[in-house]
Amino acid sequence: MPKDKFIMPKDKSCIECGAKKATYMKKINALICPDCRKSDKYTFISKSHAKKTYFLDDEDFDNMKPHHHKSSYGTPATYYTREDLIAYACDLHNVEEKDLEDYLNNMIVEKEDNIQKKKIARHEKIQKKMNDRKSKLEKELKKKGLVIRKDSKLCKLYINGSNDFSL
């Protein structure tokens, strides 16, 4: 008989608390009642979601017990219990379980701040290049007794750096 073949017991009681209203949970191949199913021990999170939520790398999962099942898309997926993830994240980030959520929220805010700072820096860099190109263009046009026209597409293209024209 295959290892993962489940034989329904007659009493249908929960393996965790013994309640009689248990139902079969395929991921653990056992009967669990609705109350116990809500616990972190039986809440499963996909590896990709866990990496984002708990700021983990692939190597961090080496010490945790994986549960392999088909995802909702029918492709193989790896799941971990929330209980294991929380314990590992607390050890990894060196925080108490009660402080983990605040710590992770702070990391999210910090990450978003860094992304915003990079966007601003990138925008400032582009703006500086455009200002430099505009100054060079104005200087060259002034030598010829000309000014930049507001309706000049060639000047706009040169200033934006979106063409191959030189001064």
N, C-alpha and C positions, 0 to 999 in steps of 0.2 A: 504494500500500500504506500503511495507517495507520502512524503513527509508533511506536505502542506494540506493534505486531505483532512477536512474537519468532520468529525462525527458528533452530531448534536446530542448532548446528554438529555436524559429524560426530564430532569428537574429545571432546566434552563435558568440556572442561577448565575449571578455575576461572579466572575473569578476574583474580583476585588473585594466586594462587600457582602456577597451572598444573596443579594436581592433577587427576587423571583421574576422580575420584569426585564431581564437582560435580553439583548439582541446580539446577533453575530456581528463582530467587527472584523472585516476581512484583513485589514492591515496587520493585526496581531493574531489573527486566527483563533479568536476566543470570544466568549460571551461577556458583554459589558453592559451594565445598566446605564440609563441616560444620565444619571447624576455623576457616576464615575467617569463617563465618557467626556465630561466637561473639564476634568482635571488636566493639568499640564502633562501628566504622565501619558495620557491618551490623546493629546492634541498634537497632530503631526504637521510639520512645516516643511515645505520643499527646500532643497538645498539652495536654490537660487534666491528664494525669498529670505532664507536665513542669512545668507551672505550680505544682503542689503540691509536687513533689519538689525542684525547684531554686529555688523562691520567685521565679518570673518573672511579669511582667505581659504583657498582650497586645502592647504596644509592643516588648517585648524580642524577639519572634519576627520582627520586620520584617527583621532582618539575617541570618536563617538560611534555608537552602534547605528548603522544605517538601516533603513527599511526601504526595500526596493519594491515599487508597485508601478502600475501603469498610471500615467497622469490622466486628467480629464480629456486630453487630446488623444489618448490611446498610445502614447509613446512612453518608454521607460522613464521613470523619475525616481529620485532618491529623496526620502523623507527622514526627518529626525524629530524626536519628541521635543516639545517645548521645554520640558523639564531638563533634558540634557543640554539644550541650547542655552538656557538661562544659567545653568551651573557653569558651563564652559565660558560663557561670556563674562560672568562675574570673575572667574579666575583670570581670564585673559586681560580684562580691563582693570583688574584689581579693585573691584567695588563690591559692596554688599548687595544682596538681592533687592533690598528695599530701595537702594539708590540707583539701580541699573537703568530704570526707565528715564530718570532725570539725566543720567550720564549720556545715554544714547540720544536723547533729545538735544542735549548740548552739542554733541558731535554732529548731528544733522544741521543745526544752526550754524556751526563753525564751517562745515562743508559748504553750505549754501553761501555763506559770507565769502569764502575763498573763491567760489565760482563767480560771484558778483564782482569781486575785486579784479579777477582776471578779465571779465568782460569790460570793465571800466578801463583797465590798463590797455587792452586791445583797441578799444575805441579811441583812447587818447593817443596811442601810437599812430593810428590811421589818420586822426585829425592833425597831428604834428606833420606827417608826411604831406598831407594836402596843403597845409599852411606853407610849408617849405616850397612846394611846387608852385603855389600861387605867388609867393614872393619872388621866386626865380623868374616866373613868367612876367610879372609886373616890371621887374628890373630890365628884362630884355625888351619888352614892348616900349618902355620909357626911352631906351636908347634910340628907338626908331620914331619917337614922338607919338606913340600910340598908348591907348589904355585898354583894359579888359572890358569888353561889352558884356552886359548882363545876359544878352540873348545869344551869345556865341557858344554854339555846341562844341566846337573844337577846343575852346578854352576850358569849358567844363570837363570835357573828356580828359584833357591833359592834367588838369588839377586833380581830378579823381583818380588818375593813374590807370584809367581803363582803356588806354590805346597805346599804340606804338610810336606816337609822334614824339619827336625831340624838339627842344627849343630851337 
